[in-house]
């Protein structure tokens, strides 16, 4: 599927709010609703409502779906020793790898709902993943279908999101970290789960496509200022405001969360992402690419790795900028960067560095704003 085929029922609402947009692949997303500083502040202080038309969902049903996934993904969806599938309400982050090279085909979040399993992932690779899963299906009782055109995803990020979600959901039951649940949301059946990519409580909602406008409008009308579109808001008094990619991206960089398609892609091995603790189980048994993952983990010899870099000055290098050592040898590149108000306006970056420069404490040289600047590799996340 072309990413352009991903529908966004909220597009006209955003246009009516005079939102500034940008391309995300072939999908149009909101960059800002006009006040990026206030949107950034909302994520840190209250709650930011973020539209995610670039994400998509696969639905798996059938009694063999969890053993089937366990045989294919890097993380565990079934305990082979006890034959126990992941419990209803469980959430795991995982990779699908190439059997031949061990490189990442896609990353995804697995949501187990009891009667079905959802795979939430980048919409640009949904057809690639579905085709890969179909290829491995033989006699298993598993049905796989795309929910593109049926479901839409939005999220809330910030310390106030817990209170907002408790008021939004009919049950008032807010999931804990790495937990999901079915939810009744202003008259529609949806799914909610928690993950904290911005370093603050984060909640993701999958709602029916035809209910997305009602859910968004309800959140704005109930928890944000009546004149939220382009108007100043006292975020100290209001529980929520819509935010765009600029605010979300800055805060997820502060939290040290790399994104597939931005910070790493299909050329990466699992160990090179720095996300092994989240994405890989070393006790689950075989899956495509498992031998390569296990060998690299045992030898601990990486050719490159995603790292955090803090710049000595306030000059901001842009994504795609090459990184050099002191002898002017190219040793990597910047993948994401931002100026962080919460870190005293420090310039921070995610980047790829070759061995041995990815060690914490290494210094590197990066062109930014017309001059070569020094940066230092630091532990992630930047904001603790």
C-alpha positions as CSV (number, residue, x, y, z in Angstrom):
1,X,0.0,0.0,0.0
2,X,1.2,3.5,-0.8
3,X,1.4,5.6,2.4
4,X,-0.7,8.1,0.5
5,X,-3.6,5.6,0.8
6,X,-3.6,6.0,4.6
7,X,-6.8,8.0,5.3
8,X,-6.9,10.8,7.9
9,X,-10.4,11.7,9.0
10,X,-9.0,14.6,11.0
11,X,-7.4,16.4,8.1
12,X,-10.2,18.9,7.6
13,X,-10.3,19.7,11.3
14,X,-6.6,20.5,11.3
15,X,-7.0,22.7,8.2
16,X,-9.8,24.5,10.0
17,X,-7.5,25.1,12.9
18,X,-4.9,26.7,10.6
19,X,-2.4,24.0,11.5
20,X,1.0,24.0,9.8
21,X,1.6,20.7,8.2
22,X,4.5,18.7,6.7
23,X,5.1,15.5,4.9
24,X,5.8,12.3,6.8
25,X,6.8,10.0,3.9
26,X,3.7,10.5,1.7
27,X,1.4,11.3,4.6
28,X,0.6,14.8,5.7
29,X,1.0,15.4,9.5
30,X,0.6,18.5,11.7
31,X,3.9,20.2,12.5
32,X,2.3,22.7,14.9
33,X,-1.0,24.2,15.7
34,X,0.6,27.6,15.8
35,X,2.2,27.7,19.3
36,X,5.1,25.2,19.3
37,X,6.4,26.4,22.7
38,X,3.1,26.0,24.4
39,X,2.6,22.6,22.7
40,X,6.0,21.5,24.0
41,X,5.1,22.8,27.5
42,X,1.8,20.9,27.4
43,X,3.6,17.6,27.0
44,X,5.9,18.3,30.0
45,X,3.3,19.9,32.2
46,X,-0.3,18.8,31.3
47,X,-1.3,16.8,28.3
48,X,-0.6,17.0,24.6
49,X,-3.1,15.5,22.1
50,X,-1.3,14.1,19.0
51,X,-2.8,12.9,15.8
52,X,-0.9,9.9,14.3
53,X,-2.2,9.2,10.7
54,X,1.2,7.7,9.8
55,X,0.6,4.6,12.0
56,X,-1.4,1.5,11.0
57,X,-2.7,-1.7,12.5
58,X,-2.8,-5.4,11.5
59,X,-5.4,-7.6,13.3
60,X,-4.7,-11.3,13.9
61,X,-7.3,-13.8,15.0
62,X,-7.4,-17.5,15.4
63,X,-6.2,-19.9,18.1
64,X,-2.7,-20.2,16.7
65,X,-1.9,-16.5,16.4
66,X,0.4,-16.1,19.4
67,X,2.5,-19.3,18.7
68,X,2.6,-18.1,15.1
69,X,4.0,-14.7,16.1
70,X,6.3,-16.2,18.6
71,X,8.0,-18.1,15.8
72,X,8.6,-14.9,13.8
73,X,9.2,-12.0,16.1
74,X,12.2,-11.1,18.3
75,X,10.2,-10.7,21.5
76,X,8.1,-13.3,23.3
77,X,4.4,-13.8,22.7
78,X,4.4,-17.4,24.0
79,X,6.3,-19.2,26.8
80,X,7.4,-22.4,25.0
81,X,8.3,-24.1,28.3
82,X,4.9,-23.7,29.8
83,X,3.0,-23.3,26.5
84,X,1.5,-20.2,28.0
85,X,0.6,-17.4,25.6
86,X,1.1,-13.7,26.6
87,X,-1.7,-12.7,28.9
88,X,-4.7,-10.6,27.8
89,X,-3.8,-7.0,28.3
90,X,-0.1,-7.5,27.7
91,X,2.0,-5.2,25.4
92,X,5.4,-6.0,23.9
93,X,7.6,-4.1,21.5
94,X,9.4,-6.2,18.9
95,X,11.1,-6.5,15.5
96,X,10.4,-8.6,12.5
97,X,13.8,-9.5,10.9
98,X,15.0,-10.8,7.6
99,X,15.9,-14.5,7.9
100,X,18.9,-14.1,5.6
101,X,20.5,-11.0,6.9
102,X,19.0,-10.5,10.3
103,X,18.2,-6.9,9.4
104,X,15.1,-5.2,10.6
105,X,12.0,-5.4,8.3
106,X,9.8,-3.5,10.7
107,X,9.3,-2.7,14.4
108,X,5.9,-3.0,16.0
109,X,4.0,-3.1,19.2
110,X,2.0,-6.3,19.9
111,X,-1.3,-5.7,21.8
112,X,-3.0,-8.9,23.1
113,X,-6.7,-8.3,23.6
114,X,-7.8,-11.9,24.4
115,X,-10.0,-12.6,21.4
116,X,-7.5,-11.0,18.9
117,X,-4.0,-9.6,18.7
118,X,-3.1,-6.2,17.1
119,X,0.2,-5.3,15.6
120,X,0.7,-1.5,15.6
121,X,3.4,-0.2,13.2
122,X,4.5,2.4,10.7
123,X,1.9,2.6,8.0
124,X,4.6,2.7,5.3
125,X,5.5,-0.9,5.9
126,X,2.1,-2.5,6.7
127,X,1.8,-4.2,3.3
128,X,5.4,-5.5,3.6
129,X,4.8,-6.9,7.0
130,X,1.5,-8.5,6.0
131,X,3.1,-10.1,3.0
132,X,6.0,-11.4,5.2
133,X,3.6,-12.9,7.7
134,X,1.4,-14.5,5.0
135,X,4.5,-16.1,3.5
136,X,5.2,-18.0,6.8
137,X,1.6,-19.1,7.3
138,X,1.0,-22.8,6.5
139,X,-1.4,-24.9,8.5
140,X,-1.8,-22.5,11.5
141,X,-5.2,-21.3,12.3
142,X,-4.5,-17.6,11.9
143,X,-6.3,-14.9,10.0
144,X,-4.4,-11.6,9.2
145,X,-6.0,-8.4,8.0
146,X,-5.2,-4.8,7.7
147,X,-7.3,-2.2,9.6
148,X,-6.4,0.6,7.2
149,X,-9.6,2.4,6.4
150,X,-11.3,1.0,9.6
151,X,-9.2,2.4,12.5
152,X,-7.4,5.6,13.3
153,X,-4.7,6.3,16.0
154,X,-4.3,9.3,18.3
155,X,-2.2,9.7,21.4
156,X,-1.9,11.8,24.6
157,X,1.4,12.6,26.2
158,X,2.1,14.4,29.5
159,X,1.6,14.0,33.3
160,X,-2.0,15.2,33.0
161,X,-2.9,12.5,30.5
162,X,-3.8,10.0,33.2
163,X,-6.6,12.3,34.5
164,X,-7.8,13.1,31.0
165,X,-8.0,9.4,30.0
166,X,-9.8,8.5,33.2
167,X,-12.5,11.0,32.4
168,X,-12.6,10.0,28.7
169,X,-13.0,6.2,29.1
170,X,-16.4,5.0,30.2
171,X,-14.8,2.6,32.6
172,X,-12.3,5.1,34.0
173,X,-9.7,2.3,34.1
174,X,-6.4,3.6,32.9
175,X,-3.8,1.0,31.8
176,X,-0.4,0.8,33.4
177,X,2.9,0.9,31.4
178,X,3.1,-1.9,28.8
179,X,-0.6,-2.8,29.3
180,X,-3.6,-2.5,27.0
181,X,-7.3,-2.9,27.1
182,X,-10.5,-2.6,25.2
183,X,-12.3,0.6,26.0
184,X,-15.6,2.3,25.4
185,X,-14.8,5.8,24.2
186,X,-17.8,8.2,23.9
187,X,-20.0,5.5,22.5
188,X,-17.4,3.7,20.3
189,X,-15.3,0.6,21.0
190,X,-11.6,1.3,20.9
191,X,-8.3,0.1,22.3
192,X,-6.0,2.0,24.6
193,X,-2.4,1.2,25.8
194,X,0.4,2.9,27.6
195,X,3.9,3.6,26.4
196,X,6.0,6.6,27.3
197,X,8.1,7.6,24.3
198,X,8.3,11.2,25.5
199,X,9.5,10.4,29.0
200,X,6.1,11.3,30.4
201,X,2.9,9.2,30.7
202,X,1.8,8.4,27.2
203,X,-1.5,6.8,26.0
204,X,-2.3,5.6,22.5
205,X,-5.9,5.2,21.3
206,X,-7.1,3.1,18.3
207,X,-10.6,4.2,17.5
208,X,-13.0,3.4,14.6
209,X,-12.2,5.6,11.6
210,X,-15.7,7.0,11.6
211,X,-15.5,7.9,15.3
212,X,-12.1,9.7,15.2
213,X,-13.6,13.2,14.6
214,X,-16.0,12.8,17.5
215,X,-13.3,11.6,19.9
216,X,-11.0,14.4,18.9
217,X,-13.7,17.1,19.2
218,X,-14.8,15.7,22.5
219,X,-11.3,15.9,23.9
220,X,-10.9,19.4,22.7
221,X,-14.3,20.6,23.9
222,X,-14.0,18.9,27.3
223,X,-10.4,19.4,28.2
224,X,-8.9,22.3,26.1
225,X,-9.8,25.9,25.7
226,X,-13.0,26.6,23.6
227,X,-10.9,28.8,21.2
228,X,-8.0,26.4,21.1
229,X,-7.5,26.8,17.3
230,X,-4.7,29.3,17.1
231,X,-5.5,31.0,20.4
232,X,-3.5,31.4,23.5
233,X,-4.2,28.9,26.2
234,X,-3.3,29.0,29.9
235,X,-2.0,25.5,30.1
236,X,-1.8,25.9,33.9
237,X,-5.6,25.8,34.0
238,X,-6.4,23.6,31.0
239,X,-5.8,19.9,31.1
240,X,-5.0,19.3,27.4
241,X,-4.1,21.0,24.1
242,X,-3.5,19.6,20.6
243,X,0.2,19.3,19.7
244,X,2.1,18.7,16.5
245,X,5.1,16.8,15.4
246,X,7.6,19.5,16.5
247,X,6.6,19.2,20.1
248,X,6.3,15.4,20.0
249,X,9.6,15.0,18.2
250,X,11.5,17.2,20.6
251,X,10.3,15.4,23.7
252,X,10.8,11.9,22.3
253,X,14.4,12.9,21.5
254,X,14.9,14.1,25.1
255,X,13.6,10.7,26.2
256,X,16.1,9.0,23.9
257,X,13.5,7.1,21.9
258,X,14.7,6.3,18.3
259,X,12.0,5.8,15.6
260,X,12.0,3.4,12.8
261,X,12.1,5.2,9.4
262,X,13.9,8.2,11.0
263,X,16.7,7.0,13.3
264,X,17.0,3.5,12.0
265,X,15.7,1.5,9.0
266,X,15.9,-1.8,7.2
267,X,19.7,-1.6,6.9
268,X,20.0,-2.0,10.7
269,X,20.6,-5.1,12.8
270,X,18.6,-5.3,16.1
271,X,21.7,-4.7,18.3
272,X,22.5,-1.5,16.5
273,X,19.3,0.3,17.5
274,X,20.2,0.4,21.2
275,X,16.7,-1.1,21.9
276,X,17.6,-4.7,22.7
277,X,16.2,-4.6,26.2
278,X,12.8,-3.5,24.8
279,X,12.6,-5.5,21.6
280,X,14.4,-8.8,22.0
281,X,14.0,-11.9,24.2
282,X,17.1,-14.1,24.5
283,X,15.3,-17.0,26.0
284,X,12.3,-17.5,23.6
285,X,13.9,-19.8,21.1
286,X,14.2,-19.6,17.3
287,X,12.8,-17.0,14.9
288,X,14.1,-15.7,11.5
289,X,17.4,-13.8,12.1
290,X,17.8,-15.2,15.6
291,X,21.2,-16.7,15.1
292,X,22.6,-13.4,14.0
293,X,21.1,-11.6,16.9
294,X,22.4,-14.1,19.4
295,X,25.9,-14.1,17.8
296,X,26.2,-10.3,17.9
297,X,24.9,-10.3,21.5
298,X,27.5,-12.9,22.6
299,X,30.4,-11.2,20.9
300,X,29.3,-7.7,21.7
301,X,31.0,-6.4,18.6
302,X,28.9,-3.8,16.8
303,X,29.9,-2.0,13.7
304,X,27.6,1.0,14.5
305,X,25.0,2.1,17.0
306,X,22.5,4.7,17.7
307,X,23.7,7.1,20.4
308,X,22.9,10.3,22.2
309,X,25.1,13.4,21.5
310,X,25.1,16.6,23.5
311,X,26.5,19.6,21.7
312,X,28.9,22.0,23.4
313,X,27.3,25.0,21.8
314,X,23.8,26.0,20.9
315,X,24.2,25.5,17.1
316,X,21.8,22.9,15.8
317,X,23.0,20.3,13.3
318,X,20.2,19.1,11.0
319,X,19.3,15.4,10.4
320,X,21.5,14.0,7.7
321,X,24.6,15.9,8.7
322,X,27.8,13.8,8.7
323,X,29.8,13.3,11.9
324,X,33.6,13.4,11.9
325,X,36.4,12.4,14.3
326,X,39.2,14.8,15.2
327,X,41.2,13.7,12.0
328,X,38.2,14.7,9.8
329,X,37.3,11.1,9.0
330,X,33.6,10.5,8.5
331,X,32.3,8.3,11.4
332,X,28.6,8.6,11.3
333,X,25.6,10.9,10.9
334,X,22.9,12.8,12.7
335,X,19.4,11.3,12.5
336,X,17.4,13.6,14.8
337,X,18.1,16.8,16.7
338,X,16.4,19.4,18.8
339,X,17.0,22.3,21.2
340,X,15.7,21.3,24.6
341,X,14.2,24.0,26.8
342,X,13.9,21.6,29.7
343,X,17.7,20.9,29.5
344,X,18.6,24.6,29.7
345,X,18.3,25.0,25.9
346,X,21.0,22.4,25.3
347,X,21.3,21.1,21.7
348,X,20.8,17.3,21.7
349,X,20.9,14.8,18.9
350,X,20.4,11.1,18.1
351,X,22.9,9.8,15.7
352,X,24.7,6.8,14.3
353,X,28.3,6.3,15.1
354,X,30.9,3.7,14.1
355,X,32.8,1.6,16.6
356,X,34.6,2.7,18.8
357,X,33.2,6.3,18.7
358,X,29.8,5.2,20.1
359,X,31.2,4.8,23.6
360,X,29.9,7.2,26.2
361,X,32.4,10.1,26.7
362,X,33.7,10.1,23.1
363,X,33.9,13.5,21.5
364,X,33.0,14.1,17.8
365,X,33.0,17.0,15.4
366,X,29.7,18.0,13.7
367,X,29.0,20.8,11.1
368,X,26.3,23.1,12.4
369,X,25.3,26.6,11.3
370,X,28.4,27.2,9.2
371,X,31.1,25.9,11.5
372,X,32.5,22.6,12.9
373,X,31.2,22.1,16.4
374,X,32.1,19.6,19.1
375,X,29.7,17.1,20.6
376,X,30.0,14.5,23.3
377,X,28.4,11.0,23.4
378,X,26.2,10.7,26.5
379,X,23.9,8.1,28.1
380,X,20.3,8.0,27.0
381,X,17.8,9.3,27.9
382,X,18.9,12.9,27.9
383,X,16.2,13.8,30.4
384,X,16.0,11.5,33.4
